[in-house]
Amino acid sequence: MGSEPQECCGACAHKKETPRSEELKHDVTCRINRAIGQLNGIKAMVEEDRYCGDVLTQLAAVESAVKAVSREVMQDHLETCVVERIQAGDTEVVDEVMRLFKKFM
């Protein structure tokens, strides 16, 4: 075992790594940064004693943004890691996917 990067999507027993496209990394990073900005804005709203309804509206917007990022990462996971593991004969990945879905329901 050298220091070479892992090329599997979790099918191996060692450290799991998932290679991602630069486009996905960029999009997810931008979306997360936007959500962080929204959260910082909400924090300021609370510190400034802004109206509860306005704070709740912004919280709902952040929650929606985070769910959108989760859906994007889940789709990539299904299209890459899960497909590769099933093609390799590892059907245990289905249980993993079901556990992940339960977290979002």
Steps between C-alpha positions, in 0.01 A plus 500: 500500500656824383376854528308478173147645503214257531308445176204318647169639616491322831497144368835440668548437870754782535443874515207602283559771243284618215653672201268781390490704184632854521157621387325324790758623751459856375119488503476341845758740642314801360169376639652432843665842507165660412332311785775608739439859392129457562569355845725792585221734391253316722741522792515877448121517480469326837764727655310803363170373645339477157142377469460125567305441179785648294757284680289189446461581131876524462550177697261323261701634205826365646342164571379482140847592372668231711248238383577596139872439564416166661295396197784594267757300699256207530442496124875498439540222756233289330640561150860423595577318824183294522507397133868402527444296815200316355692430179776357720246268662470691829126510559547604865516855364120485470475486880729802523286692253185417697662628821595820319146545363356457850713793620332725245140389555 
